[in-house]
């Protein structure tokens, strides 16, 4: 299968910031079947296209009929930088996503788009599901942080500069080690591609800390208010994801709209979509939800 990748011009109307916005399709893709993938707090859109064996989420969705779009949130990756990293907040990121959704609708001649967020991407897309449900068909959250897992801590620096232990923290590790990954849970080649992309793309400048400051200050508060989300939402989480309080997930889920689903994968971590034992069950569950 030949996959076509292209970059499309996209700027915020209010602040003029340029956003790195890409499209992937293939002969199996439909122009009226679109999905936008939104990255998390540290790593940008490249994490959805780990081109080793069949690990790429982008290519999987494309060959299953989707035109797949991705955007680097402003201040991240290949999007235009912000002078002050504290300006890159969840609220500001939601505006980037809305800008991308509006452009997809214009380019493809559709009214709504499916929307997927991972980690912090769940928080940003939740805002979109609250503010602009008219643009969203279905919402998917992977590794959904609701708060309550980290003591309230002040973030003083506007940027964080990436180190190896920080870059690989989303993977499962050997007991007691910050450096040694459990390669029974993630293939070495997948972790290697991940790190190469992060240091080459996301390491060009510091990670903006606006959203990180929000998350770290949350403490026992809540990061997502599901009662405000107005579109059917599928939550896909691992039960050993250290970013997630499983009790909070159970409390939050019932407030989501009718048609929402909750799936918890036993033994999976924060990056379950590229873990050896879970990436295929994850995809099957994702596709079933989107196609209902």
C-alpha positions in Angstrom: 0.0 0.0 0.0 1.4 3.4 -0.9 0.7 6.1 1.7 0.7 9.8 0.7 2.0 12.4 3.2 1.5 16.1 2.7 1.8 19.3 4.7 -0.9 21.9 4.5 -0.7 25.6 5.4 -2.4 26.5 8.6 -2.4 29.6 10.8 -4.3 30.7 13.8 -6.6 33.7 12.8 -6.3 35.4 16.2 -2.6 35.3 16.8 -1.2 34.4 13.4 0.8 31.5 14.7 1.8 28.9 12.1 0.8 25.3 12.9 2.5 22.2 11.4 -0.5 20.4 9.9 -0.2 17.2 7.9 -2.4 14.8 6.0 -2.0 11.1 5.2 -4.1 9.1 2.9 -3.9 6.0 0.6 -6.0 4.3 -2.1 -8.2 2.9 0.7 -8.9 6.3 2.2 -12.2 8.2 1.7 -12.3 12.0 1.5 -15.4 12.2 3.6 -14.0 10.0 6.4 -11.6 12.1 8.4 -9.8 11.9 11.8 -7.5 14.3 13.5 -4.9 12.9 15.9 -3.7 15.2 18.8 -0.4 14.6 20.7 0.3 14.9 24.4 2.4 17.1 26.6 6.0 16.3 25.5 6.0 14.4 22.1 4.4 15.6 18.9 2.5 14.1 16.0 5.4 11.8 14.9 4.4 9.4 17.8 1.4 8.3 15.7 3.5 7.2 12.8 6.1 4.8 14.2 7.0 3.3 10.8 8.3 -0.1 12.0 6.4 -3.3 11.1 2.7 -2.3 11.5 3.0 0.0 14.5 1.9 3.2 12.7 -1.5 4.3 13.9 -1.7 6.8 11.0 -1.2 4.1 8.3 -3.5 1.7 10.1 -6.3 4.2 10.0 -5.6 5.2 6.4 -5.8 1.7 5.1 -9.1 1.3 7.0 -10.7 4.1 5.1 -9.6 7.3 6.9 -8.0 10.4 5.7 -5.7 11.0 8.7 -4.7 14.5 9.9 -2.3 15.6 12.6 -1.2 18.9 14.0 1.7 20.0 16.2 0.2 22.2 18.9 1.7 25.8 18.8 5.0 26.0 20.5 5.7 22.3 19.9 7.6 20.3 17.3 7.6 21.9 13.9 4.9 24.5 14.7 5.9 28.1 15.4 7.5 28.7 18.7 6.2 30.8 21.6 8.6 33.2 23.4 6.9 32.3 26.7 6.3 28.6 27.3 3.7 29.4 29.9 1.5 30.8 27.0 1.0 27.3 25.7 -1.9 26.3 27.8 -4.7 23.7 27.4 -7.1 26.4 26.5 -4.7 27.8 23.9 -4.1 24.3 22.4 -7.8 23.8 22.1 -7.9 26.8 19.8 -5.2 25.2 17.6 -7.3 22.0 17.3 -10.4 24.0 16.5 -8.4 25.8 13.8 -7.3 22.4 12.3 -10.8 20.9 12.4 -12.3 23.9 10.6 -9.7 23.6 7.9 -10.3 19.9 7.5 -14.0 20.5 7.1 -13.3 23.2 4.5 -10.8 21.1 2.5 -12.8 17.9 2.6 -16.3 19.4 2.3 -17.5 17.7 5.5 -19.3 19.0 8.6 -17.7 16.9 11.3 -14.4 15.0 12.0 -13.5 12.2 14.4 -11.0 13.5 17.0 -8.4 11.4 18.9 -6.2 12.7 21.8 -3.5 10.9 23.7 -2.5 12.0 27.3 -2.6 15.8 27.5 -4.4 15.5 24.1 -7.3 14.1 26.1 -7.5 17.4 28.0 -7.2 19.6 24.9 -9.7 17.6 22.9 -12.1 17.6 25.9 -12.2 21.4 25.6 -13.0 21.1 21.9 -15.8 18.6 22.8 -17.2 21.2 25.1 -16.7 24.4 23.0 -17.3 23.1 19.4 -19.2 19.8 19.4 -20.6 20.9 16.0 -17.2 20.0 14.5 -16.7 16.6 16.2 -18.4 13.4 15.2 -16.8 11.1 17.9 -14.0 11.6 20.4 -11.3 9.1 21.5 -9.1 9.4 24.5 -6.0 7.3 25.1 -4.2 7.3 28.5 -6.7 9.7 30.0 -5.4 11.9 32.9 -8.1 13.0 35.3 -5.7 14.2 38.0 -5.1 12.9 41.5 -1.9 11.1 40.8 0.7 13.8 41.4 1.1 16.0 44.5 0.6 19.7 43.7 3.9 21.1 42.6 4.9 24.6 41.4 6.5 24.8 37.9 8.8 27.8 37.8 10.5 27.5 34.4 8.6 28.2 31.2 10.4 25.4 29.3 11.6 21.9 30.1 14.7 20.6 28.2 14.4 16.9 27.4 16.6 14.1 28.9 16.7 10.4 28.0 14.8 9.2 31.2 12.1 11.9 30.6 11.7 10.9 26.9 11.2 7.2 27.7 9.1 7.6 30.8 5.9 6.7 28.9 7.1 3.1 28.4 7.1 0.3 30.9 10.5 -0.1 32.7 12.4 -2.8 34.5 11.6 -2.7 38.2 13.4 0.1 40.0 15.1 1.6 36.8 14.6 4.9 35.1 16.9 3.9 32.2 16.1 0.3 31.4 13.0 -0.4 29.4 11.1 -3.7 29.6 11.6 -4.9 26.1 9.0 -7.6 26.5 6.5 -4.7 26.5 7.9 -2.5 23.8 10.1 -3.5 20.9 13.6 -1.9 20.9 13.2 -0.6 17.4 10.0 1.1 18.3 11.6 2.8 21.4 14.6 3.7 19.2 12.5 5.4 16.5 10.5 7.2 19.2 13.7 8.6 20.8 15.3 9.6 17.5 12.1 11.5 16.5 11.8 13.2 19.9 15.4 14.4 20.1 15.5 15.5 16.4 12.1 17.2 16.3 10.9 18.0 19.8 14.4 18.6 21.2 15.0 21.6 19.0 13.7 23.8 21.7 12.4 23.3 25.2 9.0 21.7 25.9 6.6 24.6 26.7 5.4 24.4 30.3 2.1 26.2 30.2 0.0 22.9 30.3 2.6 21.2 32.6 2.1 24.0 35.1 -1.7 23.4 35.0 -1.2 19.6 35.5 1.4 19.9 38.3 -0.7 22.5 40.2 -3.8 20.3 40.0 -3.1 18.0 42.9 -6.4 16.6 44.1 -8.3 18.7 41.6 -9.7 17.4 38.3 -8.1 17.9 34.9 -11.1 17.0 32.8 -14.8 17.7 33.5 -16.6 15.0 31.5 -20.0 16.6 32.2 -19.1 19.4 29.8 -18.2 17.1 26.9 -21.0 17.0 24.4 -20.0 14.2 21.9 -19.8 10.4 22.4 -16.3 9.5 23.7 -14.3 6.3 23.9 -11.8 6.0 26.7 -8.9 3.6 26.0 -6.6 3.2 29.1 -4.1 0.7 30.5 -4.6 -0.4 34.1 -0.9 0.1 35.1 -0.7 3.6 33.6 0.9 5.6 36.4 -0.6 8.9 35.0 -4.1 7.5 35.7 -6.2 7.2 38.9 -8.4 4.3 37.9 -11.1 5.2 40.5 -11.3 8.7 38.9 -11.9 7.1 35.5 -14.8 5.2 36.9 -16.2 8.3 38.5 -15.8 10.4 35.4 -17.1 8.0 32.7 -20.8 8.0 33.6 -21.1 11.8 32.9 -20.1 11.4 29.3 -22.9 11.4 26.6 -24.9 8.4 25.5 -22.9 6.2 23.2 -19.6 6.6 25.1 -17.4 3.6 25.9 -14.8 2.8 28.5 -12.1 0.1 27.8 -9.4 -0.8 30.2 -6.6 -3.0 29.0 -5.1 -5.2 31.8 -1.3 -4.9 31.9 -1.1 -2.0 29.6 0.7 1.3 30.3 0.5 4.9 29.1 1.7 4.2 25.5 -0.5 1.2 25.0 -1.0 2.0 21.3 2.6 0.9 20.6 3.1 -1.8 23.3 3.8 -5.3 22.0 0.7 -7.0 23.5 -1.8 -4.2 23.3 -1.4 -2.2 20.1 -3.5 -4.7 18.1 -6.4 -5.0 20.6 -6.3 -1.2 21.0 -6.7 -0.7 17.3 -9.5 -3.3 17.0 -11.4 -1.5 19.8 -10.8 1.9 18.4 -12.0 0.9 14.9 -15.2 -0.7 16.3 -16.1 2.4 18.1 -15.4 4.7 15.2 -17.4 2.6 12.8 -20.5 2.2 14.9 
